[in-house]
């Protein structure tokens, strides 16, 4: 038993942790255990269990709809989130595997006694409604008082003679004989029976289910009609969730007496193993309810009777559903049919084995993608999801055009490579040699590298990188990738889309500089839109985005926007990636930024081969999460001098204060953060080192000059007068005196 002072679920789980992506993330942690359980229950070691927007069950695949157990996290129960994740998943697997209501039989002869009206039958000694007034006694019912003329052997729970040669499903038969109320009672009793049988072998998970149900009974009983109270009591007793005496204490006197009389029909539930037998018990329970006036009576016309029947069915369903975890396969007739149809659709695709191992639809794919994304925490304690992935490699298809445009732009905007690195190169050579015994000891890739690798000295070679005598550098460049960066801007009397192009030119130039000086660096671009995958083309991106958005709007309503407009962080080149492997992707991205209309035309011509140029959607960024995540990667480099350059054309959609606190926290960690704003001076509110530019030449130059100036200062601070080359000293002093970069 849990102690009374333990926290209950709703107290320890804030609303954001009950969101669908949080629910899926917790499921992912228990998914292997759930799969093993499902395979054992089904007796199939090849069975696959996955998530999907439509629950389904086939011999090869179980699909769980995460919405089925999402509501469990809103309950006030003394259970933990991890317990709910495992129990609710096991609950769905049990019902999906154990539920099969498709067997067709002729309507059993004895069921006709429960019908509201029956045609005259010479074999029957009665006519009219079979609600035998006066036959029910208080206490247990050892005999079948509904049909006292029948002996036990006369009622067959299996195949029986039918008055009609036609065969129907159990749900059709129940609807014809007992109406909506009989169907609702059937689903409640079958649900509880399956839980009792299968959870008995797992008492830990069964106790969690009991806690979830027991905490909801009081509220459900207080808002229910007598018929709903009666049905809920039957559900709790059959499922083993509550004792009969305790349930009766919650019930009005007339309902408690009806429950006494119902026990004679509830006790045999575990001795039967087919849906038709449960159907018989449901009809018996409905007759008990009628005997105790728990159902509506007095309808004068058939249409009024139909409305009363529907109200009775709703009274049962609403009350029981307020307590149980509603599984799609046993929610109601329509939901069961949808589950079976989904199973048939999966069976038709059984030949595509690879797809069976994945989430089955784009909407669920997107939920899982968000659920597995890292949560980034800011200095303020605020957290948020950030989808981190590689930039689609398809942009390399535009590399030839991009390289040509890069060459022209670097000349026009004054950032030719030799002007950047030529003055720094001798300084870095001196820095690498200062106080070192050899290039090998510094961790440099010397001509002897193959011999060192062959001798197994690879680790030792790089251990020396952390020696105090060696100064190391790491540069991280973040580029705003929102659609506004591709919009035309004034430049020399005409408008052109230069913002992102100039930023990427700066990134290209800095990449060349860092590569030549053997500085570790990375380039990332961030936006807020539907996230693209590494292998996406324009066709696949648009197709998946459309399907995922439509599916999430249907399944998640207002949450669809949050799940599809995610904060995305694309790595163009990571610290551990070779520059040569990323050059073409960055060049193709430059072409897309410098000539967006031409890139869009190319994508329309052949969308299946073109990169996803439409990934740059109109949506404001949340800069602080991207800065915080890039700072984590930068810190992991353990370089003595770390530089981050952030370029954006507007302020964060999040919080300017949160961004400023994040930048300050990064700088307290030893990194230098440079903020560059394009035509937006609010960047000064968040970055202590900031610059605002209005022209493309200013932008590219500012990016390069900011990094170059910071490198100069870091070299000077290391003891310039002991080793400085004469030519470099003059250049250094010029930069420091003129204050080339603010801060």
Secondary structure, DSSP 8 states (H G I E B T S, - for coil): ---TTS--HHHHS-GGGGSHHHHHHHHHHHHHHHHHHHHHHHT-TT-EEEE-SS-EE-SSEEEE-THHHHGGGGS--S--HHHHHHHHHHHHHHHHHH-----EE--BGGGGGGSSS----TT-S--S----TT---SS---S-STTTTS-GGG--SSS--BSSS--EEHHHHHHHHHHHHHHHHHHHHHHHHHHHHHHTT-HHHHHHHHHHHHHHHHHHHHT--HHHHHHHHHHHHHTTSS-HHHHHHTS-HHHHHHHHHHHHHHGGGGG--SHHHHHHHHHHHHHHHHHTT-S-----SHHHHHHHHHHHHHHHHHHHHTTS---GGGS-HHHHHHHHHHHHHHHTTTT-HHHHTS-SSHHHHHHHHHHHSEEEE-TTS-EEEEEEEE--GGGGGGHHHHHHHHHHHHHHTT--HHHHHHHHHHHHHHHHHTT-S-TTTTT---TTHHHHHHTT-HHHHHHGGG-TT---EEEEEEEE-SGGGGS-EEETTEEE--HHHHHHHHHHHHHHHHHHTT-EEEEEEEEEES---TT--HHHHHHHHHHHHHHHHHHHGGGHHHHHSEEEEEEEE-TTS-HHHHHHHHHHHHHHHHTHHHHHHHHHH-TTTS--GGGS-S----HHHHHHHHHHHHHTT--SEEEEEEEESS--SS-HHHHHHHHHHHHHTTEEEEEEEES-GGGGGT-SSEEEESSHHHHHHHHHHHHHHHHHHHHHTTTGGGT--HHHHHHHHHHHHHT-S--
